Amino acid sequence: MPGATRGPTALNGWYTPRSVQLFLWLSALTPFTLGQTLPPCFPPHLNGTRTTDIRGYWKAAPELMQLPSAQKQIECRTHGAGTRSCALPTRKKSTPKPFKSGNPRKFIPTTCSLQEFSSEALDLALGSRKIFYFGDSVTMQHKGSLSCSLADRNDSAETSGRMVLRNGGRFTFYRVSTGSKGLVRHTERFKDPPPETMSERDICIFNVGVHYNEAKHYQVDFLDIFEKLCLAQKCMPCQIVWRESTHQHFPGNLGGLYVKPDPKCKGCVKVEDEQQLAKANWRNDMANKLMEKYNVPILPAWHMSAIAHDMHPEVGGYNHNGCDCTHYCNFYHGLFETWSQVLQNFLTAFTA
């Protein structure tokens, strides 16, 4: 056959070994996985457009234990970060996860790049702005993680959920679970606040969803009311941002979703079937569609939690009849510190 050859292959007049030709071919197919730079997860001068989905994998990172702040962070998360530290059992018969403090995990993004998290970088990115969190118990877990991560930057004597950083920025958390009563109460509180409390430069991060088990109730009970109160009109003088709901890993149920208590549960399970994962993501399908309608930025959380099946609290703890495969362990590095890293990168790009 004319032009055919064995061994070396003709390429633009040069003879190239097949292995090199294969490398060039793969480089053309996967430009960001063979040593080339990944694009930032949050491009500079981010506005209200849909934020990039972040995919990757979790990697054991024992080297993090050598950092000067490691032991202090572990101590804080064990005893000072609220419930579900997973370092200690909460009941006599519950089983803690022993690897949590001694084998921290690090999330490695593969679709885009994230600047490494540090308390100083997050403080600088926030500046003098304020962040108000409105969310359920999983959001409250992030509060505990932030209180530890930002302990060296927190100038506030308060420990009830409000942090004042060195550059004047503030974090405040408000609990909103299922139902709309809490949401209505908070919107009334901040409908016309004094400028020193909340202003147009500040950011309000909302998430409610993981405790809704039926799409109909989620739509009627929360999303419709949230749209009416805060999207179709302005309920607070701040930039609204939405954070995705996390994944659950209950055994024996479609995609890991919670259905009912299982006293025989021995642990949370990994969900690998992509079709099941897609079906289980109905909360974000509904909420993200609504946020995109109103050009609300969305902070990704689904995929990094979907592959964190072994980061849930111990079996039999926290008054669960069986397993708690909804909440996540608040340990040194892991899911919640990755959320802080995502927030830091978002704030760096977002210009209020």
C-alpha positions in Angstrom: 0.0 0.0 0.0 1.6 3.3 -1.0 2.9 5.4 1.9 2.4 2.5 4.4 5.3 1.6 6.6 6.1 -0.6 9.6 7.9 0.7 12.7 8.5 4.4 12.2 5.6 6.3 10.7 5.9 9.3 8.3 4.5 12.5 9.9 4.8 15.8 8.1 8.0 14.5 6.3 9.6 13.3 9.5 9.8 9.7 10.7 8.4 9.4 14.2 8.2 6.3 16.4 4.6 5.0 16.9 4.8 5.8 20.7 5.5 9.5 20.0 2.8 9.6 17.3 0.3 8.1 19.9 1.4 10.7 22.4 0.7 13.5 19.9 -2.7 12.0 19.1 -3.6 11.8 22.7 -2.4 15.3 23.3 -4.8 16.6 20.6 -7.7 14.7 22.3 -7.0 15.6 25.9 -5.2 19.0 25.9 -5.5 19.6 29.6 -4.5 16.2 31.0 -0.9 15.8 29.6 1.1 18.5 31.4 -0.8 21.5 30.0 -2.3 24.2 32.2 -5.9 23.7 33.3 -8.2 26.8 33.0 -9.3 28.4 36.2 -12.5 27.1 37.7 -13.6 30.7 38.2 -12.4 33.1 35.4 -11.3 36.6 36.4 -14.1 39.2 36.6 -16.7 36.6 37.2 -20.3 38.0 37.0 -23.6 36.4 37.5 -23.2 33.6 34.9 -23.3 29.9 35.6 -20.1 28.8 37.4 -18.1 26.0 36.1 -18.7 22.4 37.3 -15.8 21.0 39.2 -14.8 17.3 38.8 -11.9 15.5 40.2 -10.8 12.9 42.7 -9.9 12.5 46.4 -6.3 11.7 47.2 -4.8 10.6 50.5 -2.4 13.4 51.6 -0.5 12.3 54.7 2.1 15.0 54.0 -0.4 17.6 55.2 0.1 16.2 58.7 3.6 17.8 58.6 2.3 21.4 58.3 2.8 23.5 61.4 -1.0 24.1 61.8 -2.0 20.4 61.5 -2.2 19.5 65.1 -4.0 22.7 66.1 -6.5 22.1 63.2 -7.1 18.5 64.2 -7.7 19.6 67.9 -10.1 22.3 66.8 -12.1 20.0 64.5 -12.2 17.2 67.2 -13.5 19.4 70.0 -14.4 22.9 68.7 -16.0 22.5 65.3 -19.5 21.4 66.5 -21.0 18.0 65.8 -19.9 15.3 63.5 -16.1 15.8 63.8 -15.9 12.0 63.4 -12.8 11.9 65.5 -14.7 10.9 68.6 -17.7 8.5 69.0 -21.0 10.3 70.0 -22.6 7.3 71.6 -21.2 4.3 73.4 -22.1 1.9 70.6 -21.1 4.1 67.7 -18.0 3.5 65.7 -15.7 6.5 64.9 -13.7 6.7 61.6 -10.1 6.2 62.8 -8.4 7.4 59.7 -9.9 10.8 59.7 -7.3 12.7 61.7 -4.3 10.8 60.7 -4.9 10.5 56.9 -6.3 13.7 55.6 -7.8 13.8 52.1 -7.2 16.4 49.4 -9.5 17.1 46.5 -7.6 17.2 43.1 -9.7 18.9 40.4 -9.3 17.6 36.9 -11.5 19.9 34.8 -10.2 23.2 36.0 -7.6 24.7 38.5 -8.1 26.0 42.0 -5.7 28.2 43.9 -4.6 26.5 47.1 -6.6 27.4 50.2 -5.1 29.5 53.0 -6.7 31.6 55.7 -4.8 34.6 54.6 -5.8 34.2 50.9 -9.5 33.8 51.8 -9.3 36.9 54.1 -7.7 38.9 51.3 -10.2 37.7 48.7 -13.1 38.6 50.9 -11.7 42.0 51.8 -14.2 44.2 53.8 -17.2 42.4 52.3 -19.6 40.3 54.4 -20.9 36.8 53.7 -24.2 35.7 55.0 -24.9 31.9 54.8 -28.5 30.7 54.8 -28.7 26.9 54.9 -29.5 23.6 56.6 -27.4 21.4 58.9 -24.8 20.6 56.1 -24.2 24.3 55.7 -23.8 24.6 59.5 -21.1 22.0 59.3 -19.2 24.4 56.9 -19.5 27.0 59.7 -17.6 24.7 62.0 -14.9 24.0 59.4 -14.5 27.7 58.7 -14.3 28.6 62.4 -11.2 26.3 62.6 -9.7 27.2 59.2 -9.9 31.0 60.0 -9.1 30.8 63.7 -5.8 32.7 63.1 -7.7 35.5 61.2 -10.8 35.8 63.3 -10.7 38.9 65.5 -14.2 38.3 66.9 -14.7 37.1 70.5 -18.0 35.6 69.4 -18.3 31.8 68.9 -22.0 31.6 67.9 -21.5 31.6 64.2 -20.1 35.1 63.4 -16.5 35.7 62.4 -14.8 39.1 61.9 -11.6 38.8 59.9 -8.5 41.1 60.0 -9.4 42.9 56.7 -12.9 43.7 58.0 -14.7 40.9 56.3 -17.4 38.9 58.2 -19.1 35.5 58.1 -22.5 35.0 59.6 -24.6 31.8 59.5 -28.4 31.4 59.7 -30.2 28.1 59.9 -32.8 27.4 57.3 -34.1 23.8 57.0 -37.1 22.3 55.3 -40.2 24.5 55.0 -40.4 28.2 54.2 -41.0 29.6 57.7 -37.3 30.1 58.4 -36.7 31.6 54.9 -39.6 34.1 55.4 -38.4 35.0 58.8 -34.8 35.8 57.6 -36.1 37.8 54.5 -38.2 39.9 56.8 -35.2 40.5 59.0 -33.0 41.7 56.1 -35.6 43.4 53.9 -34.4 46.9 54.8 -31.3 46.6 57.1 -29.0 49.5 58.0 -26.0 49.7 55.6 -23.6 48.6 58.3 -25.4 45.3 58.6 -25.8 44.4 54.9 -25.0 46.2 51.6 -25.0 45.7 47.9 -21.3 44.6 48.1 -22.1 41.7 50.4 -22.8 38.2 49.4 -25.7 35.9 50.6 -25.1 32.2 50.0 -28.2 30.0 50.1 -28.6 26.3 50.1 -31.6 24.2 51.1 -32.4 20.9 49.5 -30.7 17.8 50.9 -33.4 17.2 53.6 -36.2 17.2 50.9 -36.9 13.7 49.8 -39.7 14.4 47.2 -39.4 16.7 44.2 -43.0 18.0 44.6 -42.4 19.1 48.2 -39.1 20.7 47.3 -40.7 22.7 44.5 -43.8 23.9 46.4 -42.3 24.1 49.8 -39.1 25.9 49.0 -38.1 26.7 45.4 -41.4 28.5 44.5 -41.3 30.6 47.6 -37.6 31.4 47.3 -38.3 32.5 43.7 -41.2 34.7 44.7 -39.3 36.3 47.7 -35.7 36.6 46.5 -35.4 36.1 42.8 -38.4 37.7 41.1 -37.8 40.6 43.4 -34.9 41.6 45.7 -35.4 40.4 49.3 -32.0 41.5 50.6 -29.5 44.2 49.5 -26.8 41.7 48.7 -25.6 39.5 45.8 -27.4 36.2 46.0 -25.2 33.0 45.3 -26.5 29.5 45.4 -24.5 26.5 46.6 -25.4 23.0 45.2 -26.8 20.3 47.4 -24.6 17.4 48.3 -24.9 13.7 47.5 -26.1 11.0 49.9 -24.8 7.4 50.0 -27.4 5.3 51.7 -27.2 1.6 50.8 -30.0 -0.2 48.9 -31.6 2.9 47.5 -31.6 4.6 44.1 -28.4 6.5 43.7 -27.8 6.5 47.5 -30.8 8.7 48.3 -32.4 8.5 51.7 -35.7 6.6 51.8 -36.3 5.4 55.3 -34.2 4.4 58.4 -32.3 1.1 58.1 -31.3 -0.4 61.5 -29.2 -3.0 59.7 -27.1 -0.5 57.9 -23.4 -1.2 58.3 -22.0 1.7 56.4 -22.5 4.2 53.5 -21.9 3.0 50.0 -20.2 4.2 46.8 -22.5 4.9 43.9 -20.7 4.3 40.6 -23.5 4.0 38.1 -23.7 7.2 36.2 -27.4 6.8 35.4 -28.2 6.4 39.0 -26.1 9.4 40.0 -27.8 11.5 37.4 -31.3 10.5 38.7 -30.2 11.1 42.3 -29.2 14.7 41.3 -32.8 15.8 40.9 -32.5 18.5 43.6 -29.7 20.3 41.8 -31.4 19.8 38.4 -34.4 21.7 39.8 -32.5 24.4 41.8 -29.8 25.1 39.2 -32.4 25.5 36.4 -34.1 28.1 38.6 -30.8 29.9 39.4 -29.8 30.1 35.8 -33.1 31.6 34.9 -32.2 34.6 37.2 -28.4 34.6 36.4 -27.5 33.6 40.0 -23.9 32.2 40.4 -23.8 28.6 41.5 -21.0 27.1 43.7 -20.4 23.5 42.7 -20.7 20.8 45.5 -22.4 17.8 43.9 -19.5 15.9 42.2 -16.9 16.4 44.9 -19.4 15.0 47.4 -20.6 12.2 45.1 -17.2 10.5 45.3 -16.8 11.1 49.1 -18.9 8.1 50.2 -16.4 7.1 53.0 -16.3 10.6 54.6 -19.7 10.3 56.3 -20.1 10.0 60.1 -19.9 6.8 62.0 -22.5 4.1 61.9 -25.1 4.5 64.6 -24.3 8.1 65.6 -26.2 11.3 65.9 -29.6 9.8 66.7 -29.8 8.1 63.3 -31.5 4.7 63.2 -28.8 3.1 61.2 -26.3 5.2 59.2 -25.9 8.9 58.7 -25.0 9.0 55.0 -26.2 12.7 54.5 -23.7 14.7 56.7 -20.0 14.6 56.2 -17.1 14.4 58.7 -15.6 17.7 59.7 -12.0 16.7 59.7 -8.7 18.2 58.8 -8.9 18.9 55.0 -11.7 17.0 53.3 -15.1 18.2 51.9 -15.7 21.3 53.9 -12.2 22.8 53.6 -12.5 22.1 49.8 -15.7 24.2 50.0 -13.7 27.0 51.6 -11.1 26.6 48.8 -13.9 26.9 46.2 -15.3 30.0 48.0 -11.8 31.6 48.1 -11.4 31.1 44.3 -14.9 32.4 43.7 -14.4 35.5 45.8 -11.1 36.2 44.0 -12.8 36.2 40.6 -16.1 37.8 41.7 -16.2 41.6 41.5 -19.1 43.0 43.4 
